[in-house]
Each structure stands twice: as C-alpha cells, then as structure tokens.
Amino acid sequence: DGHVYVWDVRRLACLHRHPDEGCIHGTSISCSSDGRYYATGSDSGVVNVYHTSNQGKPQPKPVKALLNLTTSIDQIQFNSDSQLLAFNSRIKKQSLRLAHLPSCTVFANWPTARTPLH
C-alpha cells in the first residue's frame, strides 16, 4: 500500500507508519546493521534510503531516492558497516547496483562488460 511500517516484534505492535515517498507498491526493505539507515524498494525500480533518526516523523523524506533501475526491486542489502548498499532486480540482466553511503551515490563504473553478472 506504499507505506512503511515499523514494528516492535516483542510486543507485536506497530510503532510507526509513514508513506514511502513515490511508492505505490513496495517490494523490499532492509535495515542497516548499525541502525542508521533503512531502504525500501518498489515495483517501479526506485530505492528510497531513509535515516532512522527521521523514523518517528509523520512523513519523513528519504535521504536519497536511487533511480538507477526501472524494474521491480527484489532485494536490498547493506554491508556489515553500512558503507555500501546493494540492490537488484531479477527481471533484467545486469540489474545489480552498488551505492556508497552516506554519500548515496551509485557506482557508475560497475558492473561493466568485463564483469558480467549471471
């Protein structure tokens, strides 16, 4: 429904709910291991990166909207120190991207024709 729900798993209760900016149908979500970021993916290929400090606000703005893919986002994953964010779509070949955090820039030089993805 285009919203992000923050749950307290111990109490089985929703703590917050906010719209995922520009999203109609969310397909994936991931939280960084250090708790600083969370990212959402949509069926239109948009990945929104949010800072958790804005979590309680009624309509938090993403730190960055990554518009590098045009097909549904299947997976989003932060690396162990939250320096990198990987996201992909299975619909098209070569649809894996890496973003550097906190600058939220996507590596334009990867993947290349010399590093094919299978």
N, C-alpha and C positions, 0 to 999 in steps of 0.2 A: 504493500500500500504506500510505498515511498517514505516510510518513517523508520527511524532508528529507535529501538527500544533498549534501554539499559536495565538489566535485571540483577537483582540480588538473589543469587542461586540458593543461598542458605535459607532465606525466608520465602523463596518462590514468589517474589513480588517485583513488579515493575517500578523502578525508581524514577526514571525519566522517559520521556518520549519526545522526539523532535523530528520535523521533516528533514529528509535527506535532500539537500538543495538540488533541484533539477531532476530528481529521480521520480519515475513513475513506478517502476518495478525493480526492486533491489534483488541482486543475485548472490552477493557475497559480502562478508565483513571479516575484519581481522583487527586484533588489538596488539600493540607492541608489547614486548615482554617487560619493558621498563615502565609501562603505564602512561607514557607521554602522548601517544597517538592512537587513533583508530582510523581505519579506512573502510570505505564502503564501495562496492561495485554495482553497476546497474546493467540492465539488458541493452542499453544503448552504447556501452563501452566506456562510460565515464567512471573514473575512480575519484572519489572525494576523500581528501585527507583532513581529518579534524584533530585539533589539540584537545586533550581531555580536560584541560582547565576551563574550557567553554561548555562542558557537558551539561551543566545544570541550567543553562540559558534556554529560553523557550524556542529560539530559532538561531542556533549557532551557525556561523558562517564557516565553511571549510577554509583551512589554511591554503589549500590549493585544490583545484579541480584538474585532474590529469586527463587530457582529451586525446591521448595517443592511439587508442584503439576504437574501432567503430562497431565491434560485435560484442555480444554479451560477455561480461567478465565472469569467469568460472572460479578463479582462485586469486586470493591476495595473501601475501605473507611478508612479514617483517623479518629481517635477520636478527640475530641474538642481541646486538647492541643498538638496534633501531636506526642504524645508519643507512640501510637500504630497504626498499620496498619492491617486491616483485609482484607483478600481476599478469594474468594471461587470459586468453580466450582460446577454446578448443575449436572454434568454428573455422578459423582461417589459419593457414600455415604461417610460421614466423610471427605469431602473435604473443610474444612474451616480451615484457618491458621491465627495465630496472629504473627506479627513481632514487635519487640521493636525497636523504633527509638530513638536516632540516631545511635545506635549500629548495626542496621539492622540484628538482629539475630531473627530467628523464634523460638518460644517457642516449644521445642521438647516434653515437657511433657503435651501437650494439643492439641487436645482432647484425652481423654483416654477412655477405655472400660466402665468406670464408669460414663462418661459424654457423652452419645450418642447424636448425632445430628440428628434431624428429619427434 
